[in-house]
Every structure is written in C-alpha cells, then in structure tokens.
Amino acid sequence: MTLLDIKDLSVFYGKTQALFNCSFSVGEGEFVALLGSNGAGKTTLLRAVSGLLPFKGSVSYAGKALDEISAQTRLARGVAHIPQGRGTFTEFTVEENLSLGATIVGSRSQVKEDKERWYETFPRLRERRNQLAGNLSGGEQQMLAVARALMSRPRLLMCDEPSLGLAPSITQEILAIFKSLNKEAGMTLLVVEQNVDTTLQYADIAFVIEAGQVVASGAASDLIGNEDIKKSYLGVA
C-alpha cells in the first residue's frame, strides 16, 4: 500500500524554483532514503510534505490530499518531521521536550507510557531528563529530537540529515534505531542524508535528487555499489 504519494511537486522561493516536478511514492512500512548533494532540494521536499512550504503539484498521504491541510493537522494525522539542525527547545528540559512532542496525544497514561518507552530506547536521555536540552551534546540533542517526534506516535517519520555534526558511531546508533522502528513497529521512514553508504546499509529503497529533480531510484542494496550514481549525483569520489 502506498502511504505517501508525491506527484509533479514543484516549490518556489520567490521567483527561484527549488523543485521541478518531483514524483515518487513511499510504501507503507518502507525505509526510504532521500539522497543528494548540498542544495539538491532534499530539505525543501520534506518541508513541503510537512506543510512548512507551499507547493504546486500534489502530495497524498494515506490516500488523502495534503494540499490544503496545515502542518499541525498533518502531524495529528501521523506525519512527523525532524528538521535539519535538530530543532530541540534548548531552554526546556529533556522531560519537557518530550511532553511538548505529545501535545496531540490525549491520554496522560499514553504519554507516560511513551516517555518510558523512549527512555528505554535512549538511556542517555533518561539520565539527563531534568537537564536543559541546550546543555546536551550534539548526539544527545539528535536523540532527543527523534524521541520528541516519536512522542506524537507517527505513522510516517521524516528526518532531515540525522548525521549532521555527529560522530559516525552516533549516526550508526540512530540509523539502527530507525531500522528497529521500521522492522519491529512497522513505522514508515523517509530519511534525508548525505552519508550515502551508511544510510544505504539500513534503507530499503533510495531516491536521488539533483538540482531539484529525482534523477535515480532503486533498491538501496543496488545503489550501494553504483559508482556512477555516486560520482555523478552525490559527490562521492
């Protein structure tokens, strides 16, 4: 079943066009990598899907158009977006950040249960639950951003550059958690990354964006060894 269907997606910043008729779909339960060099349009695409940017074309989620739906309503329907740079609320504690992520969850018992689940997944967050997010390390802030997004109980989790500024070991840890959520909980993932080989080890399918257009796609296992695509579109020597 197709969960996210993007057709002829175009986005403009003023008179400058950033995306040109992008089309692809994400199936329910898939782990999809969205790859491309700096400025290719990856972040713009996620921002359009999550409702932060206007667009032309169509974006459908679970069979329903998202064109006229606000970002908050998209979140309530199960579309969560972890932005580039993490976006944690630095002046709030870890515990408070998780509570803010659960604002659309009505049951206090569910919120309590979810906090415990993500504290088990990210033990370092439990240790720092009363610490201000701004005082966490980069890796801990990324873990908090992921956990906060998961507090909304998403069906589709989109993450923009989870490896940005992090040590390779932390990146591996976060991608492994994503894979676990994908396989064990059936969560659908759309992950933007420049760390090509590492991401392709975990993803099922990958799409490559270059200059605002989808230029290649395929099974992640096939793209790992495709040196032509890496050199031509991803800037990997």
Backbone bond lengths (Angstrom), bond angles and torsions (degrees), N, CA, C in turn:
res aa  C-N    CA-C-N  psi(-1)  N-CA   C-N-CA  omega(-1)  CA-C   N-CA-C  phi
1 M - - - 1.463 - - 1.529 109.80 -
2 T 1.324 116.26 134.61 1.460 120.98 176.95 1.519 109.64 -79.23
3 L 1.333 116.91 126.03 1.456 121.06 178.24 1.528 111.29 -95.54
4 L 1.335 116.39 -44.18 1.462 121.54 -179.71 1.527 108.31 -122.82
5 D 1.322 115.62 123.72 1.470 120.51 -178.01 1.529 108.73 -125.61
6 I 1.312 116.20 114.30 1.464 123.15 -177.54 1.525 108.48 -110.48
7 K 1.323 115.82 124.43 1.464 119.82 -177.93 1.532 110.48 -131.19
8 D 1.337 114.71 125.53 1.476 121.93 174.72 1.522 112.09 49.96
9 L 1.323 115.87 45.38 1.460 121.12 -177.53 1.522 110.51 -77.88
10 S 1.334 115.38 121.70 1.464 121.84 176.41 1.523 108.44 -127.74
11 V 1.337 115.48 138.57 1.461 120.71 -179.22 1.524 108.73 -133.09
12 F 1.330 115.35 140.45 1.461 121.70 179.98 1.520 110.26 -122.52
13 Y 1.334 116.18 141.87 1.452 122.28 166.42 1.530 105.58 -107.74
14 G 1.319 116.06 96.56 1.460 118.87 -171.50 1.519 109.58 66.02
15 K 1.332 116.51 -122.39 1.464 120.60 178.76 1.529 112.41 -94.14
16 T 1.333 116.15 -2.56 1.466 120.32 -178.81 1.520 110.25 -92.12
17 Q 1.324 116.04 123.24 1.462 120.21 -179.98 1.522 109.87 -88.23
18 A 1.348 116.08 129.10 1.466 121.87 -177.45 1.524 112.59 -104.40
19 L 1.328 117.63 -31.49 1.466 121.79 177.21 1.517 108.79 -126.71
20 F 1.347 115.76 141.48 1.458 121.85 -174.47 1.527 110.10 -124.51
21 N 1.314 117.14 95.51 1.470 121.99 172.39 1.526 112.94 51.60
22 C 1.320 116.04 48.50 1.471 120.18 178.62 1.528 109.95 -74.52
23 S 1.321 115.58 135.03 1.463 120.95 177.99 1.523 109.77 -138.62
24 F 1.315 116.19 127.55 1.463 122.23 169.49 1.518 108.69 -168.81
25 S 1.309 116.48 166.43 1.458 120.36 -179.50 1.518 110.11 -130.96
26 V 1.332 114.71 154.99 1.458 122.80 178.70 1.515 107.18 -122.62
27 G 1.316 116.20 122.52 1.456 120.56 -178.96 1.522 112.14 -80.58
28 E 1.317 115.56 153.79 1.466 121.06 176.35 1.532 109.46 -56.40
29 G 1.340 116.15 127.91 1.458 120.74 176.58 1.514 115.18 82.17
30 E 1.323 118.48 9.25 1.463 121.27 178.82 1.530 111.26 -90.59
31 F 1.311 115.64 151.14 1.462 123.15 171.00 1.526 105.35 -107.67
32 V 1.323 116.37 106.11 1.466 121.95 -173.85 1.524 109.62 -111.20
33 A 1.325 115.73 131.45 1.464 122.02 175.27 1.519 108.99 -100.59
34 L 1.324 115.82 134.78 1.459 121.85 175.81 1.523 107.04 -112.49
35 L 1.327 115.70 109.35 1.460 121.80 -170.35 1.522 111.41 -110.44
36 G 1.322 115.12 156.49 1.452 120.01 177.01 1.512 110.31 163.28
37 S 1.322 116.10 162.22 1.456 121.24 -179.25 1.528 110.21 -75.93
38 N 1.327 116.96 174.75 1.460 121.85 176.00 1.525 110.62 -57.67
39 G 1.338 116.51 133.86 1.457 120.66 177.73 1.506 115.18 80.04
40 A 1.337 117.35 8.04 1.471 120.29 -177.18 1.526 112.48 -73.51
41 G 1.350 116.97 -24.47 1.465 119.82 -179.51 1.515 114.30 118.99
42 K 1.315 117.16 7.16 1.466 121.03 -175.95 1.530 112.08 -64.39
43 T 1.322 115.98 -50.27 1.461 120.46 -179.39 1.519 110.74 -63.36
44 T 1.313 116.67 -40.91 1.466 121.26 178.62 1.520 110.68 -58.47
45 L 1.325 116.92 -41.88 1.461 120.30 -178.88 1.529 110.68 -63.60
46 L 1.322 117.98 -45.52 1.463 119.93 179.39 1.521 110.98 -63.10
47 R 1.325 116.79 -40.70 1.462 120.39 -179.66 1.535 111.28 -64.78
48 A 1.322 116.77 -34.64 1.465 119.86 176.75 1.529 110.77 -68.08
49 V 1.316 116.60 -43.77 1.474 120.27 -179.55 1.521 111.41 -63.73
50 S 1.329 116.87 -37.90 1.468 119.70 -176.51 1.527 113.30 -83.52
51 G 1.337 117.51 -3.85 1.460 120.84 174.96 1.507 115.00 94.99
52 L 1.326 117.81 13.26 1.464 121.16 -178.93 1.522 113.17 -91.25
53 L 1.332 116.89 -12.26 1.457 121.08 179.01 1.531 109.64 -136.23
54 P 1.330 118.34 141.63 1.464 120.25 173.18 1.527 109.79 -72.65
55 F 1.310 116.09 156.75 1.464 119.55 -178.49 1.514 110.89 -150.97
56 K 1.333 114.45 165.29 1.455 122.15 169.71 1.520 107.46 -110.40
57 G 1.335 116.08 153.45 1.451 119.78 -173.97 1.517 109.02 103.15
58 S 1.329 116.89 -156.81 1.463 119.36 -178.98 1.522 111.27 -138.74
59 V 1.322 114.68 144.67 1.459 122.63 173.36 1.523 106.96 -130.51
60 S 1.323 116.39 118.81 1.460 121.35 179.09 1.519 109.61 -115.37
61 Y 1.327 115.55 139.85 1.459 122.01 179.63 1.528 107.71 -129.00
62 A 1.312 116.07 123.48 1.471 122.01 -177.69 1.530 110.66 52.84
63 G 1.330 115.50 38.25 1.455 121.03 175.33 1.514 115.93 83.39
64 K 1.364 117.43 1.78 1.458 120.46 -178.68 1.521 110.32 -121.16
65 A 1.324 116.74 138.94 1.454 121.92 -178.20 1.525 110.65 -68.13
66 L 1.340 115.95 139.85 1.455 121.51 178.06 1.525 112.65 -101.52
67 D 1.307 116.97 1.78 1.465 121.68 -169.17 1.527 113.77 -53.09
68 E 1.318 118.40 -42.88 1.461 121.57 -174.18 1.526 112.08 -108.51
69 I 1.318 117.14 19.26 1.477 120.77 -175.25 1.520 109.76 -105.52
70 S 1.317 117.25 136.17 1.463 122.08 -177.65 1.521 111.80 -69.14
71 A 1.326 115.32 162.51 1.462 120.91 178.17 1.524 110.95 -60.03
72 Q 1.330 118.14 -39.60 1.464 121.52 -179.60 1.520 111.08 -65.34
73 T 1.327 116.73 -39.84 1.467 119.88 178.66 1.523 110.70 -68.33
74 R 1.323 117.19 -36.58 1.466 119.98 176.92 1.531 110.25 -62.93
75 L 1.332 115.83 -40.95 1.463 119.64 176.66 1.519 110.47 -61.21
76 A 1.316 117.30 -43.92 1.462 121.32 -179.80 1.527 111.59 -63.28
77 R 1.332 116.44 -27.57 1.466 120.04 179.35 1.531 112.62 -86.38
78 G 1.347 115.50 -3.90 1.458 117.91 173.34 1.510 116.29 112.66
79 V 1.348 117.31 14.50 1.460 121.21 178.75 1.527 108.44 -103.56
80 A 1.325 117.49 107.01 1.465 121.89 -179.72 1.521 109.72 -108.86
81 H 1.337 116.06 142.93 1.458 122.33 -174.74 1.527 109.42 -131.41
82 I 1.328 116.71 118.63 1.461 121.81 173.75 1.524 106.44 -97.78
83 P 1.325 118.23 109.85 1.467 119.96 -173.18 1.517 113.23 -74.76
84 Q 1.305 115.61 163.55 1.461 121.44 173.78 1.530 108.56 -62.37
85 G 1.334 116.11 138.42 1.456 119.28 -177.80 1.515 112.99 86.11
86 R 1.337 116.71 6.44 1.466 124.38 171.73 1.510 114.89 78.27
87 G 1.329 118.78 -50.67 1.456 119.46 175.20 1.513 115.10 70.08
88 T 1.324 118.53 27.81 1.458 120.06 175.29 1.530 109.81 -71.49
89 F 1.318 115.73 155.47 1.463 121.02 175.64 1.523 107.54 -85.80
90 T 1.331 115.26 95.95 1.466 120.81 -168.36 1.519 113.51 -65.06
91 E 1.339 117.63 -25.23 1.452 120.40 -177.00 1.528 112.66 -86.53
92 F 1.344 116.63 -1.50 1.458 121.96 177.55 1.530 110.38 -109.70
93 T 1.322 115.93 157.86 1.460 120.38 178.97 1.527 110.61 -74.20
94 V 1.309 115.07 169.33 1.464 120.68 175.32 1.526 109.90 -56.59
95 E 1.329 116.45 -47.90 1.462 121.44 -179.38 1.525 111.14 -59.32
96 E 1.316 116.77 -42.78 1.463 120.74 -179.75 1.523 111.73 -67.74
97 N 1.327 117.43 -37.04 1.465 120.77 176.00 1.524 110.88 -60.65
98 L 1.321 117.07 -42.12 1.465 120.06 179.00 1.527 110.81 -65.49
99 S 1.324 116.61 -38.97 1.468 119.81 177.59 1.520 110.94 -63.20
100 L 1.327 117.02 -39.73 1.460 120.68 178.56 1.530 111.51 -64.32
101 G 1.334 116.31 -32.23 1.458 120.24 178.03 1.515 113.39 -70.24
102 A 1.341 116.40 -16.26 1.469 121.01 -175.82 1.514 112.95 -104.84
103 T 1.332 118.03 18.81 1.464 120.42 -174.50 1.532 113.04 -63.08
104 I 1.335 117.20 -22.94 1.471 118.63 179.76 1.527 111.98 -92.13
105 V 1.342 117.40 -3.09 1.469 121.64 179.14 1.527 107.96 -91.44
106 G 1.331 116.77 120.60 1.451 120.26 -172.29 1.517 115.78 -78.14
107 S 1.326 117.56 -29.02 1.455 121.00 -172.39 1.526 112.12 -91.65
108 R 1.337 117.25 126.27 1.462 120.86 177.28 1.522 111.40 -64.03
109 S 1.322 115.90 -35.50 1.471 119.22 179.89 1.516 110.65 -66.29
110 Q 1.347 116.80 -36.48 1.462 120.35 176.89 1.519 110.83 -66.15
111 V 1.334 116.71 -41.39 1.460 120.68 179.29 1.523 109.95 -62.27
112 K 1.310 116.59 -45.10 1.461 121.00 179.15 1.528 110.79 -61.95
113 E 1.321 115.68 -43.44 1.470 121.49 179.23 1.519 111.01 -62.96
114 D 1.336 116.71 -42.52 1.461 120.71 -179.11 1.526 111.68 -67.81
115 K 1.325 117.09 -40.19 1.465 119.48 177.21 1.520 110.45 -58.61
116 E 1.313 115.64 -44.60 1.466 119.39 -179.39 1.529 110.72 -63.30
117 R 1.321 115.78 -39.37 1.475 119.71 179.33 1.520 111.27 -61.79
118 W 1.338 116.64 -45.42 1.463 118.22 -176.31 1.528 112.07 -78.61
119 Y 1.319 117.38 -23.96 1.468 119.31 171.16 1.526 110.55 -67.04
120 E 1.320 116.28 -34.57 1.466 119.83 176.18 1.521 110.73 -69.26
121 T 1.343 115.86 -37.17 1.463 120.41 179.46 1.525 111.30 -70.98
122 F 1.338 116.12 -38.07 1.466 122.08 -178.79 1.535 109.13 -120.65
123 P 1.338 117.79 79.06 1.481 120.49 -175.38 1.524 113.85 -56.53
124 R 1.338 117.24 -30.09 1.465 118.99 -179.88 1.523 111.85 -65.61
125 L 1.319 116.91 -28.32 1.459 119.40 177.08 1.526 111.12 -70.56
126 R 1.330 116.74 -36.22 1.462 119.16 176.53 1.527 110.50 -61.73
127 E 1.329 115.81 -42.01 1.463 120.16 -179.21 1.525 111.36 -63.52
128 R 1.335 116.00 -26.72 1.475 120.89 -174.84 1.529 112.24 -114.43
129 R 1.297 117.21 23.63 1.462 121.35 -171.66 1.528 112.95 -59.05
130 N 1.325 118.14 -28.89 1.463 121.85 -179.44 1.525 113.20 -100.74
131 Q 1.337 115.36 8.74 1.463 120.75 -178.89 1.527 109.90 -93.14
132 L 1.333 117.04 145.54 1.461 120.37 176.67 1.522 110.06 -63.86
133 A 1.333 116.11 138.01 1.464 120.51 -178.57 1.519 111.48 -59.83
134 G 1.336 117.10 -33.38 1.456 120.51 -179.16 1.505 114.06 -66.15
135 N 1.332 117.12 -15.36 1.464 121.25 179.75 1.525 112.76 -97.15
136 L 1.326 116.94 2.56 1.463 120.29 178.88 1.526 110.05 -80.62
137 S 1.324 116.22 159.77 1.460 120.80 172.54 1.530 109.14 -69.86
138 G 1.337 115.88 167.70 1.458 119.74 179.19 1.519 112.63 -58.52
139 G 1.324 115.95 -43.08 1.459 120.02 179.39 1.513 112.40 -64.96
140 E 1.324 116.46 -39.82 1.461 120.58 178.71 1.517 111.31 -67.70
141 Q 1.337 117.00 -37.35 1.459 119.63 177.03 1.525 111.41 -64.80
142 Q 1.338 116.82 -37.37 1.466 119.19 177.59 1.524 110.49 -66.78
143 M 1.331 116.43 -40.75 1.464 119.51 176.75 1.527 110.73 -61.27
144 L 1.336 116.43 -40.92 1.459 120.37 178.92 1.528 110.83 -64.57
145 A 1.329 116.93 -40.98 1.463 120.38 178.74 1.531 110.60 -60.86
146 V 1.335 116.28 -41.43 1.465 120.72 178.19 1.520 110.15 -65.11
147 A 1.334 116.69 -48.96 1.463 120.75 -178.09 1.522 111.39 -62.05
148 R 1.334 116.46 -40.16 1.465 119.81 179.63 1.531 110.32 -63.07
149 A 1.332 117.59 -42.53 1.467 120.78 177.42 1.522 111.13 -63.03
150 L 1.319 116.66 -37.98 1.461 120.37 -179.05 1.528 112.34 -69.49
151 M 1.330 116.63 -21.84 1.461 119.96 178.22 1.528 112.32 -63.56
152 S 1.326 118.16 -19.64 1.462 121.06 178.20 1.534 111.83 -84.10
153 R 1.332 116.40 1.67 1.471 122.51 -179.83 1.531 111.69 55.73
154 P 1.331 117.63 57.39 1.472 120.19 -175.05 1.520 112.83 -73.44
155 R 1.305 113.81 153.47 1.465 121.41 170.55 1.522 109.59 -93.73
156 L 1.345 115.28 -33.21 1.468 122.85 176.06 1.525 107.93 -122.84
157 L 1.324 116.53 120.32 1.460 121.82 177.52 1.517 109.10 -110.18
158 M 1.335 116.49 119.94 1.453 121.99 178.06 1.527 108.20 -109.65
159 C 1.312 116.65 132.64 1.463 120.83 -177.85 1.524 109.41 -132.47
160 D 1.337 115.40 130.73 1.454 122.06 -175.51 1.529 109.95 -104.67
161 E 1.316 116.58 109.63 1.466 124.16 175.72 1.537 113.25 54.80
162 P 1.336 118.10 61.34 1.467 119.34 179.67 1.522 113.68 -62.85
163 S 1.332 118.67 -20.23 1.466 121.10 -177.79 1.523 113.35 -88.19
164 L 1.350 117.68 -3.09 1.462 121.18 -172.67 1.528 111.18 -58.36
165 G 1.341 115.92 117.47 1.452 121.91 176.58 1.512 115.35 74.67
166 L 1.332 117.77 10.98 1.457 120.39 -175.86 1.523 111.88 -108.32
167 A 1.323 115.24 155.05 1.456 121.10 174.48 1.528 109.07 -67.07
168 P 1.336 118.22 147.97 1.470 120.59 -179.64 1.524 113.74 -53.72
169 S 1.328 117.58 -36.15 1.469 120.24 -178.93 1.527 111.31 -65.17
170 I 1.336 117.48 -37.51 1.465 120.92 178.38 1.526 110.21 -69.92
171 T 1.336 115.87 -39.62 1.465 119.91 176.51 1.521 111.01 -59.30
172 Q 1.324 116.42 -45.47 1.467 120.94 178.21 1.519 110.68 -59.85
173 E 1.317 116.47 -41.15 1.465 121.30 -178.81 1.523 110.99 -62.92
174 I 1.340 116.42 -45.12 1.460 120.30 -178.70 1.527 111.14 -67.94
175 L 1.325 117.87 -42.91 1.466 120.54 178.70 1.528 111.26 -65.25
176 A 1.333 116.85 -34.50 1.466 120.41 177.06 1.527 110.35 -65.79
177 I 1.327 117.21 -37.32 1.469 120.62 176.45 1.521 109.99 -65.99
178 F 1.327 116.83 -42.03 1.463 120.29 175.94 1.530 110.68 -57.48
179 K 1.327 116.22 -44.55 1.470 120.35 -179.10 1.527 110.84 -63.83
180 S 1.329 115.88 -38.56 1.460 119.89 177.93 1.531 110.73 -64.25
181 L 1.337 116.99 -43.62 1.464 120.35 177.40 1.525 110.77 -61.63
182 N 1.312 115.62 -38.30 1.452 121.59 -179.68 1.528 111.40 -66.38
183 K 1.305 116.80 -47.17 1.458 120.64 -174.66 1.521 112.94 -80.90
184 E 1.322 117.31 -41.08 1.461 120.54 -174.09 1.523 113.24 -88.28
185 A 1.325 116.66 -32.83 1.468 119.73 -178.29 1.523 112.67 -107.92
186 G 1.336 117.46 -5.57 1.458 120.72 179.65 1.508 114.60 71.66
187 M 1.342 116.74 18.72 1.459 119.98 -178.81 1.531 110.49 -71.72
188 T 1.324 116.10 139.06 1.460 121.90 177.20 1.520 108.56 -88.50
189 L 1.334 116.45 134.58 1.461 121.71 -175.38 1.522 111.07 -126.17
190 L 1.336 115.37 135.55 1.462 122.13 171.88 1.527 105.95 -126.41
191 V 1.328 116.40 107.56 1.464 121.72 -171.40 1.524 110.08 -116.94
192 V 1.323 115.33 122.95 1.467 122.43 175.19 1.521 108.43 -87.81
193 E 1.331 117.14 131.15 1.468 120.02 -178.44 1.520 111.56 -153.76
194 Q 1.346 114.40 151.67 1.454 121.31 168.38 1.520 110.76 -106.20
195 N 1.319 116.65 -13.87 1.458 122.33 177.80 1.535 107.30 -79.54
196 V 1.315 115.38 82.09 1.466 122.01 -163.88 1.524 113.33 -63.81
197 D 1.323 117.58 -61.40 1.457 119.93 -172.59 1.520 112.58 -61.99
198 T 1.325 116.77 -40.72 1.466 119.88 179.78 1.519 111.01 -62.60
199 T 1.329 116.77 -45.48 1.462 120.55 -178.68 1.518 111.82 -65.28
200 L 1.318 116.62 -40.81 1.463 120.35 -178.46 1.526 112.40 -67.10
201 Q 1.312 117.59 -19.69 1.466 120.50 175.56 1.526 111.49 -67.46
202 Y 1.332 116.84 -25.48 1.463 121.03 -176.11 1.521 113.50 -105.21
203 A 1.323 117.43 -28.86 1.466 120.97 -174.70 1.526 111.95 -76.17
204 D 1.326 114.97 159.67 1.472 121.41 173.88 1.526 110.64 -91.98
205 I 1.323 115.40 -43.18 1.463 122.58 -174.37 1.522 108.01 -135.38
206 A 1.332 116.46 150.81 1.462 120.11 177.89 1.521 110.39 -135.41
207 F 1.334 114.71 143.89 1.456 122.21 171.33 1.521 107.38 -119.93
208 V 1.315 116.37 140.60 1.461 122.01 -179.70 1.518 108.97 -111.60
209 I 1.336 116.07 127.98 1.469 121.96 177.43 1.517 109.40 -109.71
210 E 1.305 115.73 134.44 1.466 122.21 176.16 1.526 107.95 -138.49
211 A 1.326 116.67 126.47 1.468 122.80 178.34 1.525 111.93 51.33
212 G 1.329 115.63 41.57 1.458 120.73 174.55 1.506 115.97 80.11
213 Q 1.339 117.75 11.51 1.460 120.76 -179.80 1.525 110.23 -131.85
214 V 1.323 116.21 147.34 1.464 121.05 173.52 1.527 107.44 -77.38
215 V 1.337 115.73 117.23 1.467 119.68 -173.89 1.524 113.57 -111.38
216 A 1.325 117.58 -12.92 1.461 120.00 -179.80 1.519 109.05 -160.27
217 S 1.314 115.93 155.34 1.456 121.41 177.28 1.518 108.85 -158.88
218 G 1.312 115.22 163.00 1.454 119.22 177.85 1.509 112.08 160.93
219 A 1.328 115.07 179.59 1.452 120.08 176.06 1.521 108.98 -63.00
220 A 1.316 116.52 137.78 1.465 120.47 -178.54 1.520 111.36 -57.22
221 S 1.318 116.39 -38.20 1.468 120.49 -178.86 1.526 111.66 -63.47
222 D 1.330 117.18 -30.18 1.471 120.28 178.48 1.528 111.25 -77.60
223 L 1.337 116.63 -36.93 1.455 120.00 -176.97 1.521 112.91 -73.66
224 I 1.328 116.97 -23.20 1.467 119.52 178.76 1.524 110.77 -55.19
225 G 1.311 116.19 -41.28 1.454 119.83 -176.44 1.512 115.17 -96.17
226 N 1.337 117.80 7.58 1.458 120.83 -176.85 1.527 109.80 -89.85
227 E 1.304 116.33 92.08 1.465 121.50 -176.60 1.527 112.41 -68.64
228 D 1.321 117.70 -29.67 1.464 120.43 179.64 1.525 111.18 -63.75
229 I 1.326 116.35 -44.68 1.463 120.37 179.08 1.519 110.18 -65.35
230 K 1.314 117.29 -41.89 1.460 120.96 -179.52 1.527 111.33 -61.00
231 K 1.311 116.05 -44.41 1.474 119.71 -178.18 1.522 111.85 -72.92
232 S 1.330 116.53 -38.94 1.465 120.30 -173.20 1.520 112.97 -78.00
233 Y 1.346 116.79 -37.57 1.469 119.13 -170.13 1.509 115.14 -120.83
234 L 1.323 117.69 -20.20 1.464 119.13 -172.65 1.523 113.36 -111.04
235 G 1.319 116.52 -3.19 1.455 119.38 178.48 1.506 113.99 68.01
236 V 1.332 116.63 25.47 1.465 121.12 179.71 1.511 108.27 -100.76
237 A 1.335 116.33 122.40 1.467 119.76 -178.31 1.521 110.53 -79.61
